[in-house]
Amino acid sequence: MLKAAEVKRKDVLSQNIFAVTKGLESAITTEHYSRYDGLLQRLDPRVKLATFAVLTAAVSFTESLAVLAVMLILVPLPGILSGIRPGFLLKRILLFIPVFTAVIAIPALFITKGDPLLSVGGHTIVTVQGAKTAAFLVLRVTDSLSLGALLVLTTPWTKLLATFRWFRIPSLFVSILSMTYRYIFVLLHTVNNMFLARKSRTPGTLTAKENRKWLGHTLAATMVKSLHISEQVYSAMLSRGYRDDRLTITRFKLHHRDLLWLLFASTVLTLSVWTG
Amino acid sequence: MVNLYRKGVLAVFIVKHSSKEYGTMHIPDGYISPATAGIMYGAAAPFWFIAAKKVRKSLSGRTIPVVALFASFSFVLMMFNIPMPGGTTGHAVGGTLLAIAAGPWAAVIGISVVLAIQALFFGDGGVMAFGANSFNMAIILPLVGYYVYRTVSGSSSPQSARRLFAAAAGSWIAIVTAALLTGIELGIQPLLFHSADGTPLYCPYGPGIAIPSMAVGHMFIAGPAEAIVTGLVLAYLFKTGFVPAADQEQSGGTGRLHLLWAGLGLVALLTPIGLLASGTAWGEWGVTELQELGLGFVPDGINRLAGWWPAPLPDYGFPRMGAVVGYILSTIAGVGAVAAMLWALGKTLLAKGRRSEA
């Protein structure tokens, strides 16, 4: 398969091939890690989902920077113990959103009113409150992202969906969620082939106007295709005896390790509530 | 000096939101407080419920494959780099396009599902903030876009240039409205949620910075991108003879009524801004406020009547609850009570009218 890094990103066509290919690669890597036999992968998905949700809430609620800082170091550890390469985990968690957040947080250092932290010639440049609010924002964003990334990296998608059903999320949403995820890849492959086909027939580069027009047509064609596919899928579902009711074959079972994990997560939670 | 910094913040925000790599207005976790996140889940829930009912009714057994495929399409659309006039590229949400092509309620569910996948798999938008993101992008955006399209289209012939203009205008207005809402949600954070020493705990920028940054970025980059995509795709679909769901429905007199409802809803949503104002509402003075205003005395009649009516929700608040939560719940309760009264009145009057006709 074409690798995202191999695509030069000069023109719009290549930019789009790059974006689509990167999306596909990211999903494939996620699937790869979720099937690895590691610490978090072995946990019962219900326990994992519940504890991760509660910890995400704790990150959101806490008013203590210390708690957020400890979580920053503590959260990736089980991920590394679950066979996820530290480099990959750091790249996945830290790139883009925390970096953007850090950039966004910089002006807060200077414009937040409060006690002086850094003064030059009698003028307050950075306030204590400014530094704290910037730290709050960056740490909270990074901690929440780490928790989300770890959950998805260590839980196969089908098990996650079955867990959603177990937590009584309506079957209509869960079914649409599962089918959407499946067909995203079909459509991504389709548009990527359309882009590549177009690129192979385009000497030089197109103007922005030509690109827009062509992109509009590609999107419209994809939309019509997706409608056709939905008709075909529906016929296929009916032919297999579909009754508008989702059945899952995943059976859950609790083990000792799940209880140990629950104990660990509760301790972290209690400590974070107690201190912050 | 402070003004210069403010401009700097504005610039950073705009650059971020028009960035090629990052989504348009997905709020990550950490930018809004859990209270705001909870309220936004609460605000989104009734729309999800109605959408599920409406979609099941209109698509029956086909619901799951049709909505899922449209959702997958919208995910793909959001990944595209749209070349803009002027050399930059922007991203579109496709909410209005989906609402016109597949119907507003299918769009509500479809885009919510896409946002869930983006939050879970790509960290684009938070899990706690999923309610807020859905409310802005999957509910308000397609509904506003759809009703603007219906209103501007009026009785023009199907597949006419006016309908294309209506779609583009709807897309632009919808995305700017959603961006404004996002700006408000972010902007109220430092005013309402800070520690004892005044440190903002979540988004550090107030409404004076957050709202214009979100609005400006979306008016000039994401908004036009959305309008271009909707216009181009619909133009192509019109040529192929595709009739969008928005044009299949009977366009009776209800279009404008729906618009009124949407407007009322939006106004109700904007009420928390009232919290930012200081002072009291003109003419709504109580006994103490009259004295504070420097009147010097309290008219005897007012004094006698004060306390005569024990309000169920004094000062629009619920006891033992945050001021904002109470205020918003009061708004919902108030709007709900007025709407219920009007509905009952309308029913009675209609029934009377029918009886007199018979």
Boltz contact constraints between the chains, C-beta under 6 A:
constraints:
  - contact:
      token1: [A, 12]
      token2: [B, 81]
      max_distance: 6.0
  - contact:
      token1: [A, 12]
      token2: [B, 83]
      max_distance: 6.0
  - contact:
      token1: [A, 15]
      token2: [B, 81]
      max_distance: 6.0
  - contact:
      token1: [A, 16]
      token2: [B, 80]
      max_distance: 6.0
  - contact:
      token1: [A, 16]
      token2: [B, 81]
      max_distance: 6.0
  - contact:
      token1: [A, 19]
      token2: [B, 79]
      max_distance: 6.0
  - contact:
      token1: [A, 23]
      token2: [B, 79]
      max_distance: 6.0
  - contact:
      token1: [A, 56]
      token2: [B, 127]
      max_distance: 6.0
  - contact:
      token1: [A, 60]
      token2: [B, 34]
      max_distance: 6.0
  - contact:
      token1: [A, 60]
      token2: [B, 128]
      max_distance: 6.0
  - contact:
      token1: [A, 61]
      token2: [B, 34]
      max_distance: 6.0
  - contact:
      token1: [A, 63]
      token2: [B, 195]
      max_distance: 6.0
  - contact:
      token1: [A, 97]
      token2: [B, 28]
      max_distance: 6.0
  - contact:
      token1: [A, 97]
      token2: [B, 123]
      max_distance: 6.0
  - contact:
      token1: [A, 100]
      token2: [B, 16]
      max_distance: 6.0
  - contact:
      token1: [A, 104]
      token2: [B, 12]
      max_distance: 6.0
  - contact:
      token1: [A, 107]
      token2: [B, 5]
      max_distance: 6.0
  - contact:
      token1: [A, 107]
      token2: [B, 8]
      max_distance: 6.0
  - contact:
      token1: [A, 107]
      token2: [B, 9]
      max_distance: 6.0
  - contact:
      token1: [A, 108]
      token2: [B, 204]
      max_distance: 6.0
  - contact:
      token1: [A, 110]
      token2: [B, 5]
      max_distance: 6.0
  - contact:
      token1: [A, 111]
      token2: [B, 5]
      max_distance: 6.0
  - contact:
      token1: [A, 114]
      token2: [B, 198]
      max_distance: 6.0
  - contact:
      token1: [A, 129]
      token2: [B, 198]
      max_distance: 6.0
  - contact:
      token1: [A, 129]
      token2: [B, 199]
      max_distance: 6.0
  - contact:
      token1: [A, 132]
      token2: [B, 199]
      max_distance: 6.0
  - contact:
      token1: [A, 133]
      token2: [B, 199]
      max_distance: 6.0
  - contact:
      token1: [A, 133]
      token2: [B, 200]
      max_distance: 6.0
  - contact:
      token1: [A, 133]
      token2: [B, 204]
      max_distance: 6.0
  - contact:
      token1: [A, 136]
      token2: [B, 201]
      max_distance: 6.0
  - contact:
      token1: [A, 137]
      token2: [B, 30]
      max_distance: 6.0
  - contact:
      token1: [A, 140]
      token2: [B, 30]
      max_distance: 6.0
  - contact:
      token1: [A, 141]
      token2: [B, 28]
      max_distance: 6.0
  - contact:
      token1: [A, 141]
      token2: [B, 30]
      max_distance: 6.0
  - contact:
      token1: [A, 144]
      token2: [B, 29]
      max_distance: 6.0
  - contact:
      token1: [A, 144]
      token2: [B, 30]
      max_distance: 6.0
  - contact:
      token1: [A, 144]
      token2: [B, 126]
      max_distance: 6.0
  - contact:
      token1: [A, 145]
      token2: [B, 123]
      max_distance: 6.0
  - contact:
      token1: [A, 148]
      token2: [B, 123]
      max_distance: 6.0
  - contact:
      token1: [A, 148]
      token2: [B, 127]
      max_distance: 6.0
  - contact:
      token1: [A, 152]
      token2: [B, 120]
      max_distance: 6.0
  - contact:
      token1: [A, 152]
      token2: [B, 121]
      max_distance: 6.0
  - contact:
      token1: [A, 172]
      token2: [B, 52]
      max_distance: 6.0
  - contact:
      token1: [A, 175]
      token2: [B, 64]
      max_distance: 6.0
  - contact:
      token1: [A, 176]
      token2: [B, 64]
      max_distance: 6.0
  - contact:
      token1: [A, 176]
      token2: [B, 67]
      max_distance: 6.0
  - contact:
      token1: [A, 176]
      token2: [B, 68]
      max_distance: 6.0
  - contact:
      token1: [A, 176]
      token2: [B, 113]
      max_distance: 6.0
  - contact:
      token1: [A, 177]
      token2: [B, 113]
      max_distance: 6.0
  - contact:
      token1: [A, 179]
      token2: [B, 68]
      max_distance: 6.0
  - contact:
      token1: [A, 180]
      token2: [B, 68]
      max_distance: 6.0
  - contact:
      token1: [A, 180]
      token2: [B, 71]
      max_distance: 6.0
  - contact:
      token1: [A, 180]
      token2: [B, 72]
      max_distance: 6.0
  - contact:
      token1: [A, 180]
      token2: [B, 113]
      max_distance: 6.0
  - contact:
      token1: [A, 181]
      token2: [B, 117]
      max_distance: 6.0
  - contact:
      token1: [A, 183]
      token2: [B, 69]
      max_distance: 6.0
  - contact:
      token1: [A, 183]
      token2: [B, 72]
      max_distance: 6.0
  - contact:
      token1: [A, 184]
      token2: [B, 72]
      max_distance: 6.0
  - contact:
      token1: [A, 184]
      token2: [B, 75]
      max_distance: 6.0
  - contact:
      token1: [A, 187]
      token2: [B, 72]
      max_distance: 6.0
  - contact:
      token1: [A, 187]
      token2: [B, 76]
      max_distance: 6.0
  - contact:
      token1: [A, 188]
      token2: [B, 76]
      max_distance: 6.0
  - contact:
      token1: [A, 191]
      token2: [B, 76]
      max_distance: 6.0
  - contact:
      token1: [A, 208]
      token2: [B, 83]
      max_distance: 6.0
  - contact:
      token1: [A, 211]
      token2: [B, 83]
      max_distance: 6.0
  - contact:
      token1: [A, 212]
      token2: [B, 83]
      max_distance: 6.0
  - contact:
      token1: [A, 216]
      token2: [B, 232]
      max_distance: 6.0
  - contact:
      token1: [A, 216]
      token2: [B, 233]
      max_distance: 6.0
  - contact:
      token1: [A, 217]
      token2: [B, 236]
      max_distance: 6.0
  - contact:
      token1: [A, 219]
      token2: [B, 233]
      max_distance: 6.0
  - contact:
      token1: [A, 220]
      token2: [B, 233]
      max_distance: 6.0
  - contact:
      token1: [A, 220]
      token2: [B, 236]
      max_distance: 6.0
  - contact:
      token1: [A, 220]
      token2: [B, 237]
      max_distance: 6.0
  - contact:
      token1: [A, 223]
      token2: [B, 73]
      max_distance: 6.0
  - contact:
      token1: [A, 226]
      token2: [B, 69]
      max_distance: 6.0
  - contact:
      token1: [A, 226]
      token2: [B, 73]
      max_distance: 6.0
  - contact:
      token1: [A, 229]
      token2: [B, 69]
      max_distance: 6.0
  - contact:
      token1: [A, 230]
      token2: [B, 65]
      max_distance: 6.0
  - contact:
      token1: [A, 230]
      token2: [B, 66]
      max_distance: 6.0
  - contact:
      token1: [A, 230]
      token2: [B, 69]
      max_distance: 6.0
  - contact:
      token1: [A, 233]
      token2: [B, 65]
      max_distance: 6.0
  - contact:
      token1: [A, 234]
      token2: [B, 62]
      max_distance: 6.0
  - contact:
      token1: [A, 234]
      token2: [B, 65]
      max_distance: 6.0
  - contact:
      token1: [A, 244]
      token2: [B, 61]
      max_distance: 6.0
